[in-house]
Amino acid sequence: MAEAKKKIRIGDLLVQNDVITEQQLMTALREQKNTGRKLGRTLIDLGYVEEDNLLNILSRQLEVPFVQLRHFQFNNELIKKLPEAMARRFRSIVLAEQSGELLVGMADPLDIFAYDELVRVLKQPIKQAVVRESELLNTLDLVYRRTDEIASLAEELEDELGDDAFDLADLSAESESTEAPVVKLLQTLFEDAVQARSSDIHIEPDETVVRIRQRVDGVLQEQVMKEKRVNSALVLRLKLMAGLNISEKRIPQDGRFNIRVKGRSIDVRVSTMPVQYGESVVMRLLDQSQGMLNLDVTGMPEMLLENFRRMIKKPHGMILVTGPTGSGKTTTLYGALTELNRPEVKIITAEDPVEYRLPRITQVQVNPKIGLEFASVLRAALRQDPDVILVGEMRDHETAEIGLRAAMTGHLVLSTLHTNDSISSAMRLIDMGVEPFLVASSLLGVVAQRLVRKVCENCREAYEPTSQEKVWLNQFDLDPLDLEAGFVHGRGCYQCSNSGYRGRLGVYEMLEMNEGMLDALRRQDIAGFTREARRSHLYRPLGLCAMDFALQGVTTLEEVARVAATSEGDVSLEEVPVLSQPSGNSDADNPAPSEGGA
């Protein structure tokens, strides 16, 4: 194999196959000399050859397979045979083993030095396969999770702590060195979280273990460490980084710090809480390097997006975004602020906490300990000549009333409310004690939203609903032609951590106030308001919006059931009677989704 490779020059090979011209080859060689990149990558970047075309030619010439990694089922034990540093350095990954020979995917199978090093490190005969470099780099991030390294560093830290009692403050002084086990453990933990696209990290002490859980696409993934005493060291270090009081362990504390992980700026919001076996820490990871949030990335349907943009451009009035914690309300509001953020517009926000820092916008962090509540910030903001005001949450009567009066007197007010759907939001304000005429005079519209998980593109497959699900589907009154397209679910693979889901998107329900709804609000006529709202041309319940995505093959019935169960009037799967199954086709073989799927 090595002898065969020595005789192959990729430039000559492509010229012989009439893929590129001699002139293009000369241009690429000059460019390669300036950049230092490999010739194949240079030719691809210059647009002289398609990557797949190049790899297919190499595959035929070298008589090795061309493997598409996105559809490959990996063996975790085989992958670990090649250390991550070597895999990244030589752009390689171990794919399979047969008769004592390892199949190794390489982005550049002509790299003789890499081939020799791989043989030396793996200590086995290897057979090459050609893989796309872009797919390989993404796959390395997915398969080389840091769980083993985290466990190893936890053991190292436990050994350093020793058996005798000691003052943890000594550890904090020593841990200024980046070589300290506690620092390396945290660094590895953050790197693993960023690789896995985690939104939160939970560090939870138990009686005999410490649990580290990461929330990926709304679902927690757990790793258990037996070294229970490392929890104190981790909490201490995190408190120091967040500027918290390390001597106070009896009350909850909140703080934040910024770190750089793999070239990305990550804002970490830290919350500590005393629990039975020590202190629990939850960290929210906010990727500041993603750039400005905008409404186009929310996934809002085109018609709703157009109407929402029209609403936020009105000079005054209140717009509410509703949903439970973690439903993406902040993303929608920040997207609206980004569109409104112009030199001629003064924007003030009152937030708890300030999640993303936006230029030109005056952002105020609410602090109840010193009396800086939403209402007091809102009063002060009105004296700062604002055009747009964002109130983090309508929590009480005073905040809601000040916000509505501000909306009635020439300001655009954006805020959130914790309700199940858009219809109940307007009545919730009245329940808080606000005068009905004030709500009717100021409210422009309400957007209710949820996040549903997307089916993993790599392992998606057709899905046949169970009998129970078919009965449940009757409530949606679906067109038989729509149902013919069928549903999908994820089988589970490396790219989605065997969950069947990868990524999330928003599901929206919009209510724009009209005269009929406003009249019902003034009369506090709940039935009348609901009736008028359901007749609105824009109104489409959350469950139906989620079902649209299921019919398009974007999400699963399990996710639709979870969203629909939270909307008024919709029937959850748990409420549907289980029908008898024909023999050989039981629910055990094809389990029905549950409301708790996400």
C-alpha positions in Angstrom: 0.0 0.0 0.0 2.8 2.4 0.9 4.6 1.7 -2.3 1.5 2.3 -4.3 0.9 5.6 -2.6 4.5 6.8 -3.3 3.8 6.6 -7.0 0.7 8.7 -6.9 0.8 12.5 -7.1 -2.7 13.8 -6.7 -2.2 16.7 -9.1 -1.0 14.5 -11.9 -3.8 12.0 -11.1 -6.5 14.7 -11.5 -4.9 16.0 -14.7 -4.8 12.5 -16.2 -8.5 12.1 -15.4 -9.3 15.5 -17.1 -10.7 16.8 -13.8 -8.4 19.9 -13.8 -6.0 21.4 -16.4 -2.3 21.9 -16.2 -2.8 25.6 -15.7 -5.2 25.1 -12.8 -2.6 22.7 -11.3 0.1 25.3 -11.5 -2.2 27.9 -10.0 -3.0 25.5 -7.1 0.6 24.7 -6.5 1.5 28.4 -6.2 -1.4 28.9 -3.8 -0.3 25.9 -1.8 3.1 27.3 -1.4 1.7 30.5 0.0 -0.8 28.9 2.4 0.9 25.7 3.4 -2.3 23.7 3.0 -2.5 20.3 1.3 -2.9 20.3 -2.5 -6.2 18.5 -2.4 -7.8 21.0 0.0 -6.3 23.9 -2.0 -7.9 22.6 -5.2 -11.3 22.2 -3.5 -11.1 25.7 -1.9 -10.2 27.2 -5.3 -13.3 25.5 -6.8 -11.3 23.5 -9.4 -12.7 20.1 -8.1 -15.6 18.9 -6.0 -14.6 17.2 -2.8 -16.7 14.1 -3.6 -15.3 13.8 -7.1 -11.7 14.0 -5.7 -12.4 11.4 -3.1 -14.1 9.0 -5.6 -11.0 9.2 -7.8 -8.7 8.5 -4.9 -10.9 5.6 -3.8 -10.7 4.0 -7.3 -7.0 4.7 -7.7 -6.0 3.3 -4.3 -8.6 0.6 -4.4 -9.9 1.6 -0.9 -13.6 2.2 0.1 -15.1 5.7 0.3 -17.0 5.8 3.6 -19.7 8.4 4.4 -19.4 8.9 8.1 -22.8 10.4 8.7 -24.4 7.0 8.0 -21.7 4.9 9.7 -22.4 3.0 13.0 -19.3 3.4 15.2 -17.8 1.0 17.7 -16.7 3.0 20.8 -14.1 0.5 21.8 -12.4 0.6 18.4 -12.4 4.4 18.3 -10.5 4.5 21.6 -7.7 2.6 20.1 -6.5 5.8 18.5 -6.0 8.7 21.0 -8.0 11.9 20.2 -4.9 14.0 19.7 -3.6 11.6 17.0 -7.0 11.3 15.3 -7.2 15.1 15.0 -3.5 15.5 14.0 -3.7 12.9 11.2 -7.4 13.5 10.3 -8.2 9.8 10.9 -10.7 7.6 12.7 -10.8 3.8 13.4 -14.0 2.5 11.7 -14.0 -1.3 12.0 -11.9 -4.4 12.6 -11.8 -7.6 10.6 -9.4 -10.6 10.8 -7.0 -8.5 12.9 -6.9 -5.7 10.4 -8.2 -2.2 11.3 -10.2 -0.1 8.8 -9.1 3.5 9.3 -10.9 6.4 7.6 -8.5 9.2 6.5 -9.1 12.6 5.0 -5.8 12.3 3.1 -4.9 8.6 2.3 -1.8 9.8 0.4 -0.2 11.1 3.6 2.6 8.5 4.0 3.8 9.9 7.3 0.3 9.7 8.9 0.0 6.2 7.6 3.3 5.1 9.2 2.4 6.8 12.5 -1.0 5.2 12.6 0.5 1.7 12.1 3.0 2.4 14.9 0.4 3.7 17.4 -2.3 1.1 16.6 0.2 -1.8 16.5 -2.0 -3.6 14.0 -2.2 -3.9 10.2 -4.4 -1.2 8.9 -6.5 -0.8 5.7 -7.4 2.7 4.6 -10.7 4.2 3.7 -11.4 7.7 2.2 -13.6 10.1 4.2 -14.8 13.7 3.8 -12.6 16.0 5.9 -15.6 18.1 7.0 -17.6 15.0 8.1 -14.6 13.7 9.9 -14.0 16.8 12.0 -17.7 16.9 13.0 -17.6 13.2 13.8 -14.5 13.6 16.0 -16.3 16.2 18.1 -19.2 13.7 18.6 -17.3 10.4 19.2 -14.5 11.7 21.4 -16.7 12.8 24.3 -14.7 13.7 27.5 -16.5 11.4 29.9 -13.5 9.1 30.5 -11.2 12.1 30.9 -13.6 13.7 33.4 -13.7 10.4 35.4 -9.9 10.1 35.4 -9.4 13.8 36.5 -11.9 13.3 39.3 -9.9 10.3 40.5 -6.7 12.4 40.3 -8.3 15.2 42.3 -9.6 12.7 44.9 -6.1 11.4 45.3 -4.7 15.0 45.7 -7.3 15.7 48.4 -5.9 12.8 50.5 -7.5 11.1 53.4 -6.9 13.7 56.1 -9.1 16.7 56.7 -7.8 20.0 55.2 -8.8 23.6 54.5 -10.4 23.9 51.1 -9.1 27.5 50.9 -5.6 26.0 50.5 -6.7 24.2 47.4 -8.1 27.5 45.9 -4.6 29.1 46.4 -2.9 26.2 44.8 -5.3 25.9 41.9 -4.2 29.1 40.3 -1.9 26.8 38.2 -3.6 25.5 35.1 -2.1 22.1 35.9 -4.1 21.7 39.1 -6.5 18.7 38.8 -9.6 20.8 39.8 -8.8 23.3 37.0 -8.1 20.6 34.4 -11.4 18.8 35.5 -13.4 22.0 35.0 -11.7 22.7 31.7 -12.5 19.2 30.4 -16.0 19.5 31.7 -16.6 22.7 29.8 -15.0 21.4 26.6 -17.2 18.3 26.8 -20.3 20.4 27.3 -19.5 22.6 24.3 -18.8 19.6 22.1 -22.1 18.0 23.1 -24.0 21.4 22.5 -25.2 21.5 26.2 -27.2 24.4 27.4 -26.8 23.6 31.1 -24.4 21.7 33.4 -25.7 20.4 36.7 -23.3 19.3 39.5 -25.2 17.5 42.2 -23.8 15.9 45.3 -25.5 12.7 46.5 -24.8 10.6 49.6 -22.0 8.5 48.1 -21.5 10.0 44.6 -21.4 13.2 42.6 -23.7 13.4 39.5 -22.7 15.6 36.5 -25.7 16.1 34.2 -25.7 18.0 30.9 -28.9 19.3 29.2 -28.7 18.6 25.5 -31.7 19.5 23.3 -33.8 19.9 26.5 -33.0 16.4 28.0 -30.4 15.7 30.7 -27.6 13.2 30.2 -25.9 11.9 33.3 -22.4 10.9 34.4 -21.8 9.5 37.9 -18.5 10.0 39.7 -17.8 7.9 42.8 -15.3 10.5 44.1 -17.9 12.4 46.2 -15.4 14.7 47.9 -14.5 16.4 44.6 -17.8 18.2 44.7 -16.5 20.6 47.4 -13.4 21.4 45.4 -15.5 22.0 42.2 -18.0 24.3 44.0 -15.2 26.3 45.7 -13.4 26.8 42.4 -16.6 27.9 40.6 -17.5 30.3 43.4 -14.1 31.9 43.1 -14.5 32.2 39.3 -18.0 33.7 39.7 -17.0 36.1 42.5 -19.2 34.5 45.1 -18.7 34.3 48.8 -16.8 31.0 49.4 -17.4 31.0 53.1 -21.2 31.1 52.8 -22.7 27.7 52.2 -26.1 28.1 53.8 -27.9 30.3 51.2 -28.2 30.2 47.4 -25.9 32.5 45.4 -25.8 33.7 41.8 -23.0 34.9 39.7 -21.4 34.7 36.3 -18.1 34.5 34.5 -16.8 34.3 31.0 -14.5 31.5 29.6 -13.0 30.7 26.2 -13.6 27.1 25.0 -12.2 26.0 21.6 -12.0 29.6 20.4 -15.6 30.4 21.5 -16.6 33.0 24.1 -19.0 31.3 26.6 -20.8 33.3 29.2 -21.5 31.0 32.2 -24.3 31.9 34.6 -23.8 30.1 37.9 -26.4 29.3 40.6 -25.5 27.5 43.8 -28.0 26.1 46.3 -27.5 24.3 49.6 -28.8 20.7 49.5 -28.8 17.7 51.8 -25.3 16.5 50.9 -23.5 19.8 50.2 -24.0 22.4 47.5 -25.6 21.9 44.1 -24.4 24.0 41.2 -26.2 24.7 37.9 -24.5 26.5 35.1 -26.2 28.0 32.1 -23.9 28.2 29.1 -24.5 31.2 26.7 -22.5 31.2 23.6 -21.6 34.8 23.0 -19.6 34.0 19.8 -22.8 33.0 17.8 -23.3 36.7 16.9 -26.6 38.7 17.1 -29.8 36.7 17.6 -32.3 37.4 14.9 -35.9 36.4 14.2 -35.0 34.4 11.1 -33.3 31.7 13.2 -36.3 31.1 15.5 -38.2 28.8 13.0 -41.3 31.0 13.2 -43.6 30.2 10.1 -43.3 32.9 7.4 -46.9 34.3 7.9 -46.5 34.6 11.7 -43.0 36.1 11.3 -44.3 38.7 8.9 -47.2 39.7 11.3 -44.8 39.7 14.3 -42.4 42.0 12.6 -45.3 44.3 11.8 -46.4 44.3 15.4 -43.0 45.2 16.8 -42.7 48.1 14.5 -45.8 49.8 15.9 -44.9 52.9 17.9 -46.7 51.9 21.1 -48.5 49.0 22.8 -47.6 45.8 24.6 -46.5 42.5 23.1 -46.3 39.4 25.2 -44.3 36.2 24.6 -45.6 33.3 26.7 -44.5 29.8 27.6 -42.9 27.8 30.4 -39.2 28.1 31.4 -36.9 26.9 28.6 -39.4 27.5 25.8 -37.2 30.0 23.9 -39.0 33.2 24.9 -35.7 35.0 25.4 -34.5 34.1 21.9 -37.7 35.5 20.4 -37.5 38.7 22.4 -33.8 39.3 21.8 -34.4 38.7 18.1 -37.1 41.4 18.2 -34.7 43.8 20.0 -32.0 43.1 17.4 -34.4 44.2 14.6 -35.4 47.3 16.6 -31.9 48.2 17.6 -31.1 51.3 15.5 -29.2 54.6 16.4 -32.5 56.5 16.5 -34.3 54.1 18.8 -33.7 54.2 22.6 -34.1 50.7 24.1 -34.0 49.9 27.9 -34.4 46.4 29.3 -35.1 45.2 32.9 -33.9 41.6 33.1 -33.3 38.9 35.7 -30.7 37.9 34.7 -29.1 39.7 31.7 -28.4 36.8 29.4 -27.0 38.2 26.2 -25.2 41.6 26.1 -26.4 43.7 23.2 -24.6 46.8 22.0 -26.4 50.2 22.1 -29.1 48.8 24.4 -29.3 49.9 28.0 -29.7 46.6 30.0 -30.5 46.6 33.7 -30.0 43.6 36.0 -32.8 43.3 38.5 -31.6 42.8 42.1 -34.4 42.2 44.6 -31.9 42.1 47.5 -31.4 45.9 47.3 -35.0 46.6 46.2 -34.3 46.9 42.5 -37.4 45.1 41.3 -38.9 45.0 37.9 -41.4 47.7 38.9 -38.8 50.1 40.2 -36.6 49.6 37.2 -39.6 50.2 34.9 -40.4 53.5 36.8 -36.9 54.7 36.4 -36.7 53.6 32.7 -39.7 55.8 31.9 -37.7 58.8 33.0 -34.9 57.9 30.6 -36.8 58.8 27.5 -37.1 55.3 26.0 -38.8 54.3 22.8 -38.8 50.5 23.5 -38.9 48.8 26.9 -38.3 45.1 27.6 -39.5 43.8 30.9 -38.1 40.4 31.7 -41.3 39.1 33.2 -44.7 40.3 34.3 -44.6 38.8 37.8 -47.0 41.0 39.8 -49.8 43.5 39.6 -47.5 46.5 40.0 -45.2 45.6 37.2 -48.1 44.7 34.8 -49.9 47.9 35.5 -46.8 50.2 35.0 -46.0 48.3 31.8 -49.5 48.6 30.4 -49.6 52.3 31.3 -46.3 52.8 29.6 -47.6 51.0 26.5 -50.7 53.3 26.5 -48.6 56.5 26.7 -46.4 56.1 23.6 -43.9 53.3 24.4 -43.5 49.8 22.8 -43.3 47.3 25.7 -42.1 43.7 25.2 -42.4 41.2 28.0 -43.0 37.6 29.0 -45.7 35.8 30.9 -45.8 32.2 32.2 -49.0 30.8 30.7 -49.9 27.7 28.8 -51.2 29.4 25.6 -51.9 32.7 24.0 -55.6 32.8 24.8 -55.1 32.6 28.6 -52.4 35.3 28.7 -54.7 38.4 28.4 -57.0 37.0 31.1 -54.0 36.3 33.3 -53.2 40.0 33.3 -56.7 40.7 34.5 -56.4 38.0 37.2 -53.3 39.8 38.4 -55.5 42.7 39.3 -55.0 45.0 36.3 -58.1 46.9 35.1 -59.7 45.3 32.0 -59.9 48.6 30.1 -56.1 49.0 30.6 -55.4 45.6 29.1 -57.8 46.2 26.2 -56.3 49.7 25.5 -52.6 48.5 25.5 -52.3 44.9 24.4 -51.3 44.5 20.7 -50.8 40.7 20.6 -49.5 37.5 22.3 -47.1 34.9 21.0 -47.1 31.5 22.8 -44.3 29.1 22.0 -42.6 25.8 22.8 -39.5 24.1 21.6 -39.7 20.6 20.0 -36.8 18.3 19.3 -35.9 17.7 15.7 -35.4 14.1 14.4 -31.8 13.3 13.8 -31.1 13.5 10.1 -28.5 10.8 10.3 -30.7 8.0 11.8 -34.3 9.0 10.8 -36.6 6.2 9.6 -40.2 5.7 8.8 -42.5 5.2 11.8 -45.9 3.5 12.0 -48.2 4.9 14.7 -49.6 2.5 17.3 -53.3 1.9 17.6 -53.5 4.2 20.6 -51.7 7.0 18.7 -54.1 6.5 15.7 -57.1 7.1 18.0 -55.3 10.2 19.5 -54.6 11.5 16.0 -58.4 11.7 15.3 -58.6 15.0 17.3 -56.5 16.7 14.7 -58.9 16.0 11.8 -56.0 15.4 9.4 -56.4 15.1 5.6 -55.9 11.4 4.6 -53.5 12.7 1.9 -51.3 14.2 4.6 -51.3 10.9 6.5 -50.1 9.0 3.5 -46.7 10.8 3.7 -46.3 9.0 7.1 -44.3 9.9 10.2 -40.7 9.4 11.2 -38.6 8.9 14.3 -34.9 8.5 15.1 -33.3 5.1 15.5 -30.4 6.5 17.6 -26.8 7.0 16.5 -23.5 8.6 17.6 -24.5 12.0 16.1 -27.5 12.3 18.4 -26.1 10.4 21.4 -28.6 7.6 20.7 -31.5 9.8 21.5 -33.0 9.9 18.0 -33.1 13.8 18.2 -30.6 16.5 17.3 -31.4 20.2 17.6 -34.6 22.0 18.4 -37.0 24.4 16.7 -39.8 26.7 17.9 -43.5 26.0 17.7 -45.6 29.1 17.7 -49.2 30.3 18.3 -50.0 33.9 17.6 -52.9 36.1 18.7 -53.3 39.6 17.3 -55.9 41.6 19.1 -59.0 42.7 17.1 -62.1 44.7 18.1 -64.1 41.6 19.1 -61.4 40.3 21.5 -60.8 43.7 23.0 -64.6 44.2 23.6 -64.7 40.8 25.4 -61.7 41.8 27.5 -63.4 45.0 28.6 -66.4 43.0 29.7 -64.2 40.3 31.3 -66.1 37.8 29.1 -63.7 34.8 29.1 -66.0 32.6 26.9 -66.5 35.5 24.4 -62.8 36.3 24.3 -61.9 32.6 23.7 -64.6 32.4 21.0 -63.3 35.5 19.2 -59.7 34.4 19.5 -60.3 31.0 17.9 -62.0 32.8 15.0 -58.9 35.0 14.4 -57.3 34.4 11.0 -53.8 34.0 12.5 -54.8 31.7 15.4 -53.6 28.1 15.1 -53.1 26.1 18.3 -49.6 24.9 19.3 -50.6 21.3 18.8 -51.5 21.8 15.2 -48.3 23.8 14.5 -46.3 20.9 16.0 -48.3 18.4 13.9 -47.4 20.3 10.8 -43.7 19.6 11.6 -44.5 15.9 12.2 -46.2 15.6 8.9 -43.1 17.2 7.2 -40.9 14.7 8.9 -39.1 17.3 11.0 -40.2 16.0 14.5 -42.0 13.0 16.0 -45.5 12.2 17.3 -43.9 12.0 20.8 -43.0 15.7 20.6 -46.4 16.6 19.2 -48.1 14.8 22.1 -45.9 16.7 24.6 -46.8 20.1 23.1 -50.5 19.3 22.5 -51.0 18.1 26.1 -50.1 21.6 27.3 -52.7 23.3 25.1 -56.3 23.8 26.3 -58.8 21.6 24.6 -56.2 19.1 23.3 -56.2 15.5 24.4 -53.0 13.9 25.7 -52.0 10.4 24.8 -52.5 9.3 28.4 -56.2 10.2 28.1 -56.7 7.9 25.1 -58.0 4.4 26.0 -55.6 1.7 25.0 -57.1 -0.5 22.3 -56.6 -4.2 22.1 -53.6 -5.0 19.8 -53.6 -7.8 17.2 -51.3 -10.6 18.1 -47.7 -10.0 17.0 -48.1 -6.2 17.0 -48.0 -5.2 20.7 -47.2 -1.9 22.2 -44.2 -3.5 23.8 -42.7 -3.9 20.3 -43.7 -0.3 19.3 -44.1 1.8 22.4 -46.4 4.8 22.3 -44.8 8.2 23.0 -45.3 9.7 26.4 -45.9 13.3 27.5 -42.6 13.3 29.3 -40.6 12.6 26.2 -38.8 15.9 26.2 
